[in-house]
Amino acid sequence: MTLTEEDRQRNAANRQAALERLAITKERQRLQSLQQNYQQSLHPTPSPAAVQPVRLTPPLQKVTAKAVLTSQTRCEIQAGFSQQLIDLCKRFRTKSYDPNRRVWSFGLEDYTALELAIRSELKDYVELEGLPKFVLTACARGRSRVGEAGIDLSERLPADLLNALLPYQQEGVKFAVRNSGRILLADDMGLGKTIQSIASAVYFRHDSWPVLCVCPSSMRFEWKEQWLRWVPGLKSHDVSVITTGRQTDSLVAVQIAIITYDLLGSMKKHLIDRFPTIICDECHHLKNYKAVRTKAAVEVCKSAKRLLLLSGTPALSKPSELYPQIELLDKTLFKSFPEFGMRYCNGRKGFRDHMDYSGQSNAEELQLVLQNTIMIRRMKADVAQQLPDKARIVVVLDPGMVQLQSRGLEMSASNYLQTATPTTGASHAEIRSCLLNYYQHTGKAKLPAVIQYVQDMFEDNDTLKVVIFAHHTAVLNEIFEKLGGDDQGMRIDGSTLPETRKFLCDKFQRDENCRFAVLSITACSSGITLTAASVVVFAELYWNPGILAQAEDRLHRIGQKNNVTVKYLIAKDTADDHMWAMLQRKLNFLNQVGLSRDNLGNSTMERQTTIDLEAIMTDGQDEAPPPLSNCQNKRIKLDDDSDEY
């Protein structure tokens, strides 16, 4: 492209202008350099030693810090980074730094001075949420308890009861005594809260009886058995089980009254100011202030001198549900629920500025506060060395839930008692057939009570796994379906294929959602391992104690990490009376389970003195039952479904 003369002149002018601008820039830089050198000659750079400290100006936003109790003797400061706070923390003698969590901890003896220093010296830099006064008061109560003189339980407890208490259980009773009989006994399931509470009540018998015992309906009669077992001199009429709201006469002149939570509301006017000592079993039922049962419990319990609250699962993970029980025991521990909720329920504003206390915060501190004041809690791992590897417990089912009036049970009982009379001349085979028919109807009659008992166990512990043994097909089926079927458990009987058995056992061992196993006593007493559970329940008895022991050992074997609890569910005025008496005689079962001979008192088993049931059941026990005609000739009808023995 050829440039015109005009283009050449324009380019030359642009070049000249650019050169002039460059010359001006260089001259300006030269002059600035000369001026800088001149200034440095007048003010030379000082040495590091000559640098003066610079006063820090307060930050635009303060660092938030929180003091939290971590043990009975120490606390920690949880805070964001602040050099000023770090420097201050280093001044205290009991300081300790955790580099992993990046927190400072201190002995409580330094806490008051530490808090004062932060609030005065770092008020512009740190916003401190200190330890509430009730926390420090609780720690002081705990420390003062350590120096108390020993308590001699032998002065007030019967020898048999005292000797039955394990060392940690004696400590539980002493804790109740130190706290004037007002405690939350929160031991893990299976550690003997019942016997500890009874022993505590007996200790205060001189000035704090009669006793009111509040419990779930499935445990009413078991509580009665325990009172009669452990308290010398108590007769059956001294312990009244309240089953309806019309039993006001039963409260007159009794020493122990037992009532359910559901009846508290209708009976409260007859209970208030009547019982100096009150025991509330499974007290986590009192978790909702708005519930009728909680309101009634508050009215009934507020006048009690001694109050023992029992729960294996205190609501430490949801503290708002624990507060009603805390307030029942000690109203002075916290000023108000909002104070408690802000500290331990992660209190915050919710919808329409309503306060939300449904959360959890400072859980470890809350447990420490409670343990220093009103709560004693031991886990199985804490006392494992004191526990037997396997403990057997006999549970007497609620007669109100056992179908004692069913036609089948009444007829089979009558037939058996008639045949077992020596004057009838019935053969062992005939008596055995009638007893087995009675046994079958007993299993069916117990079903509502058995199912309710197991459901209560699950309600009290949402991670519990249970193995349930029964004998008859109808009983196995009903338990399995009522507890949730395949969605929540598994079932094995004699018809289950070997490969299916293995699959179901593996499922129970590995699947956390598989909460229960329903097993046939005879089909599953050997060859399987179910160590994922540590609780086994026998819904029905069996006449061979060796088979029962083998069934227990499905849990109590190599691989079991916990102590095993075996529960035999017994119904009075049924075939259980006769079969249990036979088991007691056959292998000295009485001593193995720790029962006294009057535990099944007033039952028909005590009248079986002329019939040797052991010989009857052993004689041909592996053979088929006698033909139906053998009983029909004596007008004794066998159930058509009695094909499982």
C-alpha positions in Angstrom: 0.0 0.0 0.0 1.5 3.4 -1.1 1.4 6.2 1.5 0.4 9.6 0.4 2.4 12.7 1.3 -0.3 13.6 3.8 0.0 10.2 5.6 3.8 10.6 5.9 3.4 14.0 7.5 0.8 12.7 10.1 3.0 9.7 11.1 6.0 12.0 11.6 4.0 14.3 13.8 2.7 11.4 16.0 6.2 10.0 16.4 7.5 13.4 17.5 4.7 13.8 20.1 5.4 10.3 21.6 9.1 11.1 22.0 8.3 14.3 23.8 5.9 12.5 26.2 8.6 9.8 27.0 11.2 12.5 27.7 8.8 14.2 30.2 8.1 10.9 32.0 11.8 10.1 32.4 12.5 13.5 33.8 9.7 13.2 36.3 11.0 9.8 37.5 14.5 11.3 37.9 13.2 14.1 40.1 11.2 11.7 42.3 14.2 9.5 42.9 16.3 12.5 43.9 13.6 13.7 46.4 13.4 10.2 48.0 17.1 10.0 48.5 17.1 13.4 50.1 14.3 12.4 52.5 16.2 9.2 53.6 19.3 11.2 54.3 17.3 13.3 56.7 15.4 10.4 58.4 17.4 7.1 58.4 15.6 3.7 59.0 15.6 2.8 62.7 17.1 -0.5 64.0 14.6 -3.3 65.2 15.4 -2.5 68.9 14.3 1.1 68.4 10.8 0.2 67.2 8.1 1.3 69.8 5.0 -0.9 70.5 1.9 0.1 68.6 -1.3 0.3 70.6 -3.9 -2.0 69.0 -7.3 -0.5 68.2 -10.3 -2.5 69.2 -11.4 -4.9 66.4 -14.6 -4.2 64.5 -16.1 -7.4 65.9 -15.4 -9.1 69.3 -14.4 -12.8 69.6 -17.1 -14.9 71.2 -16.0 -17.2 74.0 -17.9 -19.8 76.1 -16.9 -21.4 79.4 -18.0 -25.0 79.7 -17.6 -27.5 82.5 -15.7 -30.6 81.4 -15.2 -32.5 84.7 -16.0 -32.1 88.4 -12.7 -30.1 88.7 -12.0 -28.5 85.3 -13.6 -26.2 82.7 -12.5 -25.0 79.2 -12.8 -21.9 77.2 -14.2 -22.4 73.7 -13.4 -19.4 71.5 -12.2 -18.2 68.1 -8.7 -17.0 67.6 -7.6 -14.1 69.8 -3.9 -13.4 70.5 -4.9 -11.3 73.5 -7.0 -14.2 74.9 -4.1 -16.6 74.3 -1.7 -14.4 76.2 -4.1 -14.0 79.1 -4.7 -17.8 79.3 -0.9 -18.5 79.6 -0.8 -16.6 82.9 -2.8 -19.2 84.9 -1.1 -22.0 86.8 -3.7 -24.7 86.0 -3.8 -24.0 82.2 -3.7 -26.8 79.7 -3.9 -26.5 75.9 -5.4 -29.2 73.6 -3.7 -28.7 70.2 -6.2 -31.0 68.4 -9.3 -29.1 69.6 -7.5 -25.8 70.0 -9.0 -25.1 73.4 -7.6 -24.0 76.8 -8.8 -25.7 80.0 -8.3 -24.7 83.6 -8.9 -26.0 87.1 -12.1 -24.6 88.7 -9.9 -23.0 91.4 -8.7 -20.5 88.7 -12.1 -19.9 87.1 -13.2 -16.9 89.1 -9.9 -15.0 88.5 -10.0 -16.1 84.8 -13.5 -14.8 84.2 -12.7 -11.5 86.0 -9.5 -11.0 83.9 -11.3 -11.6 80.6 -14.2 -9.3 81.5 -11.9 -6.5 82.7 -8.8 -6.7 80.5 -10.3 -8.0 77.3 -13.7 -6.4 77.4 -13.1 -4.7 74.0 -11.9 -7.9 72.4 -13.8 -10.9 73.9 -17.5 -11.5 74.6 -17.6 -14.2 77.3 -20.5 -16.5 78.2 -19.3 -17.7 81.6 -20.2 -20.7 83.7 -23.7 -20.1 85.2 -23.9 -19.9 88.9 -25.8 -23.1 89.2 -22.9 -25.0 87.5 -20.5 -23.8 90.1 -23.0 -24.6 92.9 -23.5 -28.1 91.6 -19.7 -28.7 91.6 -19.5 -27.5 95.1 -22.3 -29.9 96.2 -20.4 -32.8 94.5 -17.1 -31.9 96.2 -18.8 -31.6 99.6 -20.3 -35.1 99.2 -16.9 -36.7 98.9 -15.9 -35.9 102.4 -19.0 -37.2 104.1 -18.8 -39.9 106.7 -19.6 -43.4 105.5 -23.2 -44.6 105.7 -23.8 -48.0 107.4 -26.6 -49.6 105.5 -26.6 -52.6 107.8 -28.3 -50.4 110.5 -31.6 -50.3 108.6 -31.5 -52.9 105.8 -32.5 -56.6 106.4 -29.5 -58.9 106.1 -30.9 -60.8 103.1 -31.6 -57.6 101.2 -28.2 -56.0 102.0 -26.3 -59.2 101.0 -28.2 -59.3 97.7 -26.9 -55.8 96.8 -23.8 -55.8 94.6 -21.2 -53.2 95.6 -22.3 -50.6 92.9 -25.9 -51.2 94.0 -25.0 -50.4 97.6 -23.4 -47.2 96.3 -26.7 -46.4 94.6 -28.6 -46.8 97.9 -26.0 -44.6 99.7 -26.4 -41.9 97.0 -30.1 -41.9 97.7 -29.5 -41.7 101.5 -27.0 -38.7 101.0 -29.7 -36.9 98.9 -32.4 -37.5 101.4 -34.1 -40.0 99.2 -34.6 -37.7 96.2 -32.7 -38.9 93.2 -32.8 -39.8 89.5 -31.6 -43.4 89.4 -30.5 -43.7 85.7 -28.5 -46.9 85.6 -28.4 -48.9 82.4 -31.0 -51.5 81.8 -30.4 -54.7 83.7 -28.3 -53.2 86.5 -31.0 -53.6 89.2 -32.8 -50.2 89.6 -35.7 -52.0 91.2 -33.8 -53.6 94.1 -31.9 -50.4 94.7 -35.1 -48.3 94.9 -36.7 -50.8 97.3 -33.6 -50.8 99.5 -33.6 -47.0 99.5 -37.3 -47.0 100.5 -36.6 -49.6 103.3 -33.8 -47.4 104.6 -36.3 -44.6 105.2 -39.1 -46.9 106.5 -38.9 -45.5 110.0 -40.4 -42.1 108.9 -41.4 -42.2 105.3 -43.9 -45.0 104.7 -46.4 -45.9 103.1 -44.9 -46.0 99.6 -46.5 -45.3 96.3 -45.0 -47.1 93.3 -45.9 -45.7 89.8 -45.0 -47.9 86.8 -46.1 -49.1 83.4 -49.0 -51.5 83.4 -47.0 -54.5 82.3 -44.8 -54.1 85.4 -47.4 -53.7 88.2 -47.4 -57.3 89.5 -43.7 -57.7 89.0 -43.2 -54.8 91.4 -45.5 -56.5 93.9 -43.4 -59.7 93.7 -40.2 -57.8 94.3 -41.6 -56.0 97.4 -42.8 -59.3 98.9 -39.4 -60.9 98.0 -37.1 -58.4 99.6 -39.0 -56.9 102.6 -39.4 -59.2 105.5 -42.8 -59.2 107.1 -44.7 -57.9 104.2 -47.8 -59.9 103.4 -49.7 -60.0 100.1 -52.5 -57.8 101.5 -49.9 -55.2 102.5 -49.1 -54.6 98.9 -52.0 -53.3 96.8 -52.0 -53.2 93.1 -54.5 -50.6 91.8 -56.1 -51.7 88.6 -59.1 -49.4 88.3 -59.9 -45.9 89.5 -62.6 -47.2 91.8 -60.2 -49.0 94.1 -60.0 -46.2 96.7 -60.6 -48.7 99.5 -57.4 -50.5 98.5 -55.4 -47.4 99.6 -56.5 -47.7 103.2 -54.0 -49.2 105.6 -51.7 -50.5 102.9 -47.9 -50.2 103.2 -47.2 -50.3 99.4 -49.6 -49.1 96.7 -48.8 -49.8 93.0 -50.4 -47.8 90.3 -50.0 -47.1 86.6 -49.2 -43.7 85.0 -52.6 -43.9 83.2 -54.5 -44.0 86.5 -52.7 -41.1 88.2 -55.1 -38.6 86.7 -58.3 -40.2 87.9 -56.8 -41.2 91.3 -54.7 -38.1 92.2 -57.1 -36.6 94.7 -56.9 -39.9 96.7 -53.1 -40.0 96.4 -52.0 -36.4 97.3 -50.5 -36.1 100.8 -51.0 -39.8 101.5 -47.5 -41.2 100.5 -44.3 -39.8 102.0 -42.2 -41.9 99.6 -43.0 -42.2 95.9 -41.1 -44.3 93.3 -41.7 -43.6 89.6 -40.4 -46.4 87.4 -39.6 -45.6 83.8 -39.9 -41.9 84.7 -39.1 -40.8 81.1 -42.9 -41.2 80.6 -43.0 -37.8 82.4 -41.5 -35.9 79.6 -44.3 -33.6 78.4 -45.6 -30.9 80.7 -48.8 -30.7 78.8 -49.6 -34.4 79.2 -52.3 -35.4 81.7 -50.0 -38.0 83.3 -47.2 -35.4 83.9 -49.6 -32.9 85.4 -51.0 -35.5 87.7 -47.6 -36.8 88.7 -46.5 -33.2 89.6 -49.5 -32.8 91.9 -49.0 -36.2 93.5 -45.2 -36.0 93.9 -44.8 -32.4 95.1 -45.7 -33.3 98.7 -43.5 -36.5 98.8 -40.6 -36.4 101.3 -38.7 -39.0 99.3 -38.9 -39.3 95.5 -37.1 -41.9 93.6 -37.2 -41.5 89.8 -36.0 -44.6 87.8 -35.1 -44.6 84.1 -32.5 -46.6 82.1 -32.9 -44.0 79.3 -32.9 -40.5 80.7 -33.5 -38.0 77.9 -30.0 -36.6 77.9 -30.1 -36.3 74.2 -33.2 -34.1 74.3 -32.9 -32.2 77.6 -36.2 -30.4 77.3 -37.9 -33.8 78.1 -35.7 -34.2 81.2 -36.6 -30.9 82.8 -40.0 -32.0 84.3 -38.2 -34.8 86.2 -35.4 -32.4 87.4 -38.0 -29.9 88.7 -39.8 -32.7 90.5 -36.7 -33.6 92.4 -35.1 -30.2 93.0 -36.8 -26.9 92.1 -33.8 -24.9 93.2 -31.3 -26.4 90.7 -32.4 -24.1 87.9 -34.2 -20.8 88.2 -36.5 -21.4 85.3 -37.0 -23.5 82.1 -35.8 -20.6 79.8 -32.5 -20.5 81.8 -32.2 -24.3 81.4 -33.3 -24.2 77.8 -30.8 -21.5 76.7 -27.9 -23.4 78.2 -28.8 -27.0 77.4 -31.5 -27.0 74.7 -29.7 -24.8 72.2 -32.4 -22.2 72.8 -33.1 -19.9 69.8 -35.8 -17.9 68.2 -38.0 -19.8 65.9 -41.1 -19.2 63.9 -42.7 -15.8 64.7 -40.0 -15.2 67.3 -41.2 -18.1 69.5 -38.4 -19.7 71.4 -37.3 -23.1 70.2 -35.9 -25.4 72.9 -36.0 -28.7 71.0 -32.3 -28.9 70.5 -29.3 -30.0 72.6 -26.2 -28.1 73.7 -23.5 -28.5 76.4 -24.6 -32.2 76.9 -21.5 -33.2 78.8 -21.8 -30.3 81.2 -25.5 -31.1 81.9 -24.6 -34.7 82.8 -21.9 -33.5 85.1 -24.3 -31.0 86.8 -26.9 -33.7 87.3 -24.4 -36.3 88.6 -23.1 -33.8 91.1 -26.6 -33.1 92.4 -29.5 -35.5 91.8 -28.5 -38.2 89.3 -26.5 -41.5 89.6 -25.9 -43.3 86.3 -23.8 -46.4 85.7 -23.4 -48.2 82.4 -22.9 -52.0 82.1 -19.3 -51.4 81.0 -18.7 -49.4 84.2 -19.6 -52.3 86.5 -18.9 -55.3 84.2 -16.5 -56.9 86.7 -19.2 -56.9 89.4 -21.9 -58.4 87.2 -22.5 -62.1 86.6 -21.9 -63.2 83.0 -25.6 -64.4 82.9 -28.4 -63.2 85.1 -31.8 -64.9 85.2 -34.9 -62.9 86.1 -38.4 -64.2 86.7 -41.1 -61.7 85.6 -44.6 -62.3 86.9 -47.0 -61.1 84.2 -49.9 -58.7 84.9 -52.9 -61.0 85.6 -55.1 -58.3 84.2 -53.5 -58.8 80.7 -53.4 -62.6 80.9 -56.6 -64.1 79.4 -57.4 -66.3 82.5 -61.1 -66.4 81.7 -60.7 -67.9 78.2 -62.8 -71.0 77.7 -59.9 -73.0 76.4 -57.7 -72.2 79.4 -60.4 -72.9 82.0 -61.4 -76.2 80.4 -57.9 -77.4 80.0 -57.1 -76.5 83.6 -60.1 -78.3 84.9 -59.3 -81.4 82.8 -55.7 -81.5 84.0 -56.5 -81.0 87.7 -59.2 -83.7 87.5 -56.9 -86.2 85.7 -53.9 -85.4 88.0 -55.9 -86.4 91.1 -54.4 -89.7 92.4 -57.9 -91.2 92.9 -58.7 -91.2 89.2 -56.0 -93.8 88.4 -55.0 -92.0 85.3 -51.7 -93.1 83.6 -48.7 -90.9 83.2 -49.4 -90.7 79.5 -52.9 -89.4 80.1 -51.8 -86.9 82.7 -49.1 -85.7 80.4 -51.5 -85.2 77.5 -53.8 -83.1 79.6 -50.9 -81.1 81.0 -49.6 -80.4 77.5 -53.1 -79.2 76.4 -53.1 -76.9 79.5 -49.6 -75.7 78.5 -50.7 -74.9 75.0 -53.7 -72.8 76.1 -51.5 -71.1 78.7 -49.2 -69.9 75.9 -52.2 -68.3 74.1 -53.6 -66.8 77.2 -50.2 -65.1 78.0 -49.9 -63.5 74.6 -51.3 -60.0 75.3 -49.2 -59.6 78.4 -46.0 -61.0 76.7 -46.4 -58.7 73.7 -47.0 -55.7 75.9 -44.0 -56.5 78.0 -41.7 -56.7 75.0 -43.1 -53.6 73.5 -42.4 -51.7 76.7 -38.8 -52.9 76.6 -38.4 -51.5 73.1 -40.1 -48.2 74.1 -37.6 -47.8 76.9 -34.6 -48.5 74.7 -34.7 -47.6 71.0 -31.5 -49.6 70.2 -32.3 -52.7 72.1 -32.2 -56.1 70.4 -34.1 -59.0 72.0 -34.3 -62.8 71.3 -37.8 -64.2 72.2 -38.2 -68.0 72.6 -41.6 -69.7 72.5 -42.8 -73.2 71.8 -46.2 -73.3 70.1 -46.7 -72.2 66.5 -49.6 -70.0 67.3 -47.6 -68.2 69.9 -44.6 -67.7 67.7 -46.8 -66.3 64.9 -48.7 -63.9 67.1 -45.6 -62.4 68.7 -43.8 -62.1 65.4 -46.7 -60.2 63.7 -47.5 -58.0 66.7 -43.9 -56.8 67.0 -43.6 -55.8 63.4 -42.9 -58.9 61.3 -40.2 -59.0 58.7 -39.8 -55.2 58.8 -38.3 -55.2 62.3 -37.4 -58.8 63.1 -36.9 -62.4 62.0 -38.5 -65.7 62.9 -37.1 -69.3 62.9 -38.9 -72.5 63.7 -38.6 -76.2 62.7 -39.9 -75.6 59.2 -37.2 -73.0 58.4 -34.7 -74.3 55.8 -31.0 -74.5 56.8 -29.9 -71.9 54.3 -32.7 -69.6 55.3 -31.7 -70.0 59.0 -28.2 -68.8 58.2 -29.5 -65.8 56.3 -31.8 -64.8 59.1 -29.2 -65.2 61.8 -26.7 -63.1 59.7 -29.4 -60.4 59.3 -30.0 -60.3 63.0 -26.3 -60.1 63.8 -25.5 -57.3 61.2 -28.7 -55.3 60.6 -29.4 -52.6 63.3 -33.0 -52.4 62.1 -33.6 -56.1 62.9 -34.6 -55.5 66.5 -36.0 -58.9 67.5 -35.7 -62.7 66.8 -38.7 -65.0 67.5 -37.4 -68.5 67.8 -38.8 -72.0 68.6 -37.3 -73.4 71.8 -36.8 -76.9 70.4 -35.7 -75.9 66.9 -33.3 -73.2 67.9 -31.8 -74.3 71.2 -28.5 -75.2 69.4 -26.6 -74.5 66.2 -27.1 -70.7 66.0 -25.3 -67.7 67.3 -27.2 -64.4 68.2 -24.6 -62.5 70.2 -25.9 -59.2 68.7 -28.5 -59.3 71.5 -27.8 -59.5 75.2 -31.4 -59.9 76.4 -33.4 -63.1 75.9 -37.1 -63.5 76.8 -38.9 -66.8 77.3 -42.5 -66.3 76.4 -43.3 -69.9 77.3 -41.6 -72.4 79.6 -40.4 -75.9 78.6 -40.2 -78.9 80.9 -36.6 -79.8 80.1 -34.2 -77.2 81.8 -31.3 -78.5 79.7 -33.1 -77.3 76.5 -33.7 -73.9 78.2 -30.1 -73.5 79.2 -29.0 -74.4 75.6 -31.4 -71.7 74.3 -30.0 -69.2 76.7 -26.5 -69.9 75.3 -27.5 -68.7 71.8 -26.5 -65.4 73.3 -24.2 -66.4 76.1 -21.3 -67.7 74.1 -18.0 -66.7 72.5 -18.4 -63.3 70.8 -20.8 -61.9 73.4 -19.4 -58.5 74.5 -22.1 -57.8 77.2 -23.6 -59.5 80.2 -26.6 -61.6 79.2 -30.0 -61.0 80.9 -32.5 -63.9 80.7 -36.1 -63.2 81.5 -38.7 -65.9 82.1 -42.3 -64.5 81.8 -44.6 -66.4 84.2 -48.4 -66.2 84.5 -50.0 -67.2 87.8 -53.0 -69.6 87.9 -51.9 -71.2 84.6 -49.8 -74.2 83.6 -46.7 -72.1 84.4 -47.4 -72.8 88.1 -47.0 -76.5 87.6 -44.2 -76.4 85.0 -42.1 -73.9 87.0 -42.4 -76.0 90.2 -41.2 -79.0 88.2 -38.2 -77.0 86.8 -37.3 -75.8 90.3 -37.2 -79.4 91.6 -35.5 -80.9 88.5 -32.2 -78.9 88.5 -32.5 -76.9 91.7 -33.7 -74.1 89.4 -34.8 -72.2 92.5 -31.3 -71.2 93.5 -30.1 -70.6 90.0 -32.6 -67.8 89.4 -32.4 -66.5 93.0 -36.1 -66.9 93.9 -37.5 -67.5 97.3 -40.1 -70.2 97.6 -43.0 -67.8 98.1 -42.4 -65.9 94.9 -45.1 -67.9 93.2 -47.1 -68.2 96.3 -50.9 -68.6 96.3 -50.6 -70.5 93.1 -51.7 -74.1 92.3 -48.1 -75.3 92.1 -48.0 -75.4 95.9 -50.8 -77.9 95.9 -49.0 -80.4 93.6 -47.5 -82.6 96.3 -48.8 -86.0 95.3 -48.1 -86.0 91.6 -44.5 -86.4 90.4 -44.6 -84.2 87.3 -40.9 -84.8 86.6 -41.5 -88.5 86.2 -44.7 -87.8 84.2 -42.9 -85.5 81.7 -39.7 -87.6 81.6 -41.6 -90.8 81.0 -41.8 -91.1 77.2 -41.3 -87.4 76.7 -39.8 -88.0 73.2 -42.8 -90.2 72.2 -46.0 -89.0 70.6 -48.8 -88.1 73.0 -51.4 -90.8 73.7 -54.4 -91.1 71.4 -57.1 -88.6 71.8 -59.5 -91.4 72.9 -57.4 -91.9 76.1 -58.6 -88.5 77.4 -62.0 -88.7 75.7 -62.9 -91.8 77.7 -62.5 -89.6 80.8 -64.5 -86.8 79.2 -61.3 -84.8 78.8 -61.1 -82.8 75.5 -57.8 -82.1 73.9 -57.4 -79.1 71.6 -57.3 -80.0 67.9 -54.2 -77.9 67.4 -52.1 -79.7 70.1 -49.6 -81.2 67.6 -46.5 -79.4 68.9 -44.9 -80.8 72.1 
